[in-house]
């Protein structure tokens, strides 16, 4: 009989505790309610789960950047933690990968009651020694500040999860991202301006292209490049050379043409093809248009917005005169 009474008393205590907040750890105060309102991917319009783990892929040396939204979930709190509070952002990588956060991780944010958030940027970089198929788990959380004014995830949470009444969706004080290492893409890319201007009479006009080794973990790699022109500005060129580019960096190369005898407003196109000197062979190519300009006789396109406006005004005036004459004849 005595055991039955003890069990009944214990069940009664559990029933009563289910509707109240847990006890605050020493050195902690719970005025508001920390929560993650927008988790990994949600604000960035990427695939996400709410609630639940989120997933992404990354290659060695690459960086993933997300914006998440820590939240003072006072509108969803049902146990009395509904006031202004000082909260903070905290994250941990189970594999020890590198983070960069803005605002800095652990910086305190004072959020009023009423459902206020802040936008928190977090960038995760995969190490170069990671192998294909390796995984890391990143846990991002919104936490209380303790009475010493420090970010303190150990202070726990007043209520977790917080349930949005209108939808029944559960919001937790943490969100989890599971990242898997995949093979890096081909480490070459060429960038250039769509249109370049060179001065009339310029004997050596340097047209720039940027050759980039986009594999951050790759050693310096030799690339062979070939720049050709069609010969509409100066003589045709056919330049072949080699450039060494460190991993994650770019080097500028140039096609050099002569505009000594070129007419103002002349056009030409330069094409570059770049490929790796070693195996496996990867390549990229692009085209850049060159436009010759003169300080004394600038090229003015025929249908600029100003010219179009003048033409429209002229048509309106002609139409007005025509309508006026026709009206006069009618009367």
N, C-alpha and C positions, 0 to 999 in steps of 0.2 A: 504493500500500500504506500509505503513511504517513497519507494522508487517511482511509483506512478505519479505521485504528487510532484516529485522533482522534475520528471519529464514534462508534465503539464506546465509547470512554472517556467521551464526553459523555453518551451514553445511559445508561451505568452510573451516572454522577453523578446524573442525573435520577431514576433508579430509587431510589437511596439517599435522595435528598432528599424523595421523596414520603411517606416515613414519619416525618419529623421536622419540628419547628417551624421556621419561617423565622427569620432572624436578627433580634434585637431592635434597633430603631433606637437611636441614642445618646440617653441620658437617660431611657430607658424600662426597666422591669423587668416581666417576665411571670411572675407567680406563679400567678394564676388565669386564668380564661378568660371575657371579657365576651361577653354574648349577650342577645338579646331573647327572653324566654320567652313572654310574652303581648304580641302586637303590637296595632296599631290595630284596635279593634272587638272583639277576642276576649274580653277581660275584661268589656266593656260589653254583651256579648250582642248585638252588631251583626254584620251580614254581614262576613266577613273571609276572607282567604286566608292559609294557612300551609303552605309559604312562598309569597311572591308579593306583588305590589302590592295595596293596598287602595284603595277608592274611596268618595267622599262628595260631597254637594252642599251648597252654602251660598249664602246671598244676601248682598249687600253690607251691611256693618256687623254681620252676625251672628257668633256665636262657636260653634265646635265644641269640645267638651271630651271627651277620652279618658283612660282610665287604662291604662297599659301597665306591663309588669313586666320591668325589667332583671334580669339573672340571672348568677350565677357558675356557669358550666356545667361545673364540675369532673366531675360524673358522666358527661358525654358526651365528655370530652376524652381523646384517645388518644395525645397527644404529650408528656405530662409536666407540663402546666400545671394542677396539681390541688391547689393550696394556697389558703389565705386570701389575699385581695387587696383593694386599694382601687380601686373603680371609680366611674364617674360617668355621668350622663346628658347627652347632647348632641343638639341638633336644629338643622336648618337649613331655611329656606324659600327655594326657588330664586327666588321673586318678591319676597322681602323682606317677607312678611306678618308681623304682630305675634304673638309668643308670650307666654304666661304659664304658668309652670311651678311646680309644688309637689310635692316640694322644688325650690328654685331650680335652674335649669339650671347644670351644672358643679359643684354641691355634691358633695363626696366621700362615698362610702358604703363602709364596710368590710364585706365579705361573707365569712363563713367558707366553707371547703370543704364540699361535701356538697349543693350545689344550692340555695343560698339566693337569695331575690329581695327586691326592695322594690317598692312600688307608686308609680308616678310619674304625676302628673296633668299633662297638657299641654292648653292651650286655644289654639286658632288663631282669630284674628279676621280676617275679610275686609275690605279697605279699602272705603270708601264710593265711591271712584272706579272700582271694578272694574266691568267690563261683563259682561253675560250671555254665557256661553260661555267667559269667561276661565278659565284653569286655573293651579293652583299645585301644586308637588310638595314635600311635606314629608318629610324624611328624619330619622328618630329613631334614635339609636344608643346602645349601651352601650360605654363606652370605659375605657381604663386611665387612672390618674393617673400623671404622670411623677415623676421623682426629686425635682423641685422642689415637689411637692405640688399640682400643677395638673391640671385635667382636660385630657387630651391625646389627642383622636381620632387625631392623627398618629402615635401609638405603634402603630397597627395592631392586629393580633389574633394570638394564639398559634395558633389553629386556627379556620377559618371555611369552611364551616359546621360546626356540631356536630350529629352524627346520633344521635338517640335509638335505642338498640339495640332496644328492645321494639317500636317501630313503624316505624323507618326514616325518620321525619320529620326534615327538616333545619331547624335553627334557626340563624339568622344573627345577626351583631352589630348589624344595622340592619333597620328596617322602613320601608316607603315608603307614604305616603298621597297619592293624587292627588285634588285637590279642584276641583270645577267650579262656577262661579258660575251661579245660576239666578235667576229673577225673584222678588222678595220677595213674601210673602203680603200680603193686605189689612192695612193698618196700623191696625187698630182692634180693641179688645177691652174688655169691661166685666167688672169683678170686684166681688163683693159677698159679704157673709156670707149663709149660707143662712137663718139665723134671727137677728133682732135683738130685744132687749128694751127696752121703754120704760116709764117709771114712770107709774103711774096718777095722773091729775091734772096731768101735764106739759102746759103750754099749747102749747109748740113743741118737738116731738121731731124731731131731725134724723136721718134714715135715710141712711146713707152708701153711695154707689156710686163706684167708681174707673173713670174713663175713661182708657184707655191707647192711646198711639200706638206700636205695636210695631215700626215700621220705624225702626231706629236711625239710618238715614241721611236720614230725611225731615225737611224743615223744619217749624217749628211749624205745626200744622194745626188749623183750626177745625172743631169738631164741634157739631152741634145735638142737644140731648137733650130728651126728653119723659118726665116722670115722672107716673104716674097711680096712684090708689088706688081701692079698691072702696067706701070710705066706711063700713066696719065699725068703724073707730076714727076718730072725728071726721068732719067733712064730707069728701066726695070731693075729691081734689086733681087738678089737670091743669096741671102746670108745664112751660113750654117756655123754654129758655134756650140760650146758646152758651158753649162753653169752648174755649180754645186750649191745645193740648198739644204740647210739643216732641217731636222724634223720640226714641224709646227711653225715654219718660217717661210718667208718669200724673198725672192731676189728679182730686181728689175733688169730687163734686157731691152734692147732697142733695135728698131729698124731705122736706118739712116737714109733719107732721101734728099734730093736736091730740088729746091724751088727757085733756082737762079733764073731760069727762063720760063717759069710757069706763069700762066695767065691768072689774074685775080678771079676768084670764084671757081677755079679748077678743083676737081675732085679726084681722089685716087683711093684704092682699097689696099690695105696691107693684111696679109694672112700669115698667121703663125701656127706651126705645128710643133708640139713638144712631146718627146717620148723619153722614157727612162733608158739609161745606157746599159743597165744590167737586167737580169731576169728577176721576176717576171716583167715583161714589157707592158707598161701602161702609157697612155698618151692622152693629150687634150689638144684642142685647136680652137681658134676664134679669129674673127675678122674685125678690123678697125678701119673706119672711114676717115680720110684726111681731107681737110678743106683749106684751100689757100685763100688768105685774106690780105688786103692791102690797107694800110693806114690812110692813104690818099684817096682811094676809091673803094670804100667798104662795100661788101656784098649786101644788098638789101633784098630779101625775098619779096616776091611780088605780092603774095597774099598774107601779109602780116595782119594782126588784129587792127592796127591803125588804118591800113589800106582798105580792109574789108569794111570798117566803120564808115569811111569816106564814101565808098561805093554805095553802101546802103542809104546813106544820107542823100546822095545824088539821085538815087532811084526814087526816094520819097519825094524830093523836090520836083522831079519831072512829073511824077504821078499827080502831085498837087496842082501843078500848072495845067496838066491835061484835064483834070476834073473841073478846074475853075473855068477853062475855056468852054468845055462842054456844057457846064451849067449856064454860062452866059448865052450860048447859042439857044439853049432851051427857053430861056426867058425872053 
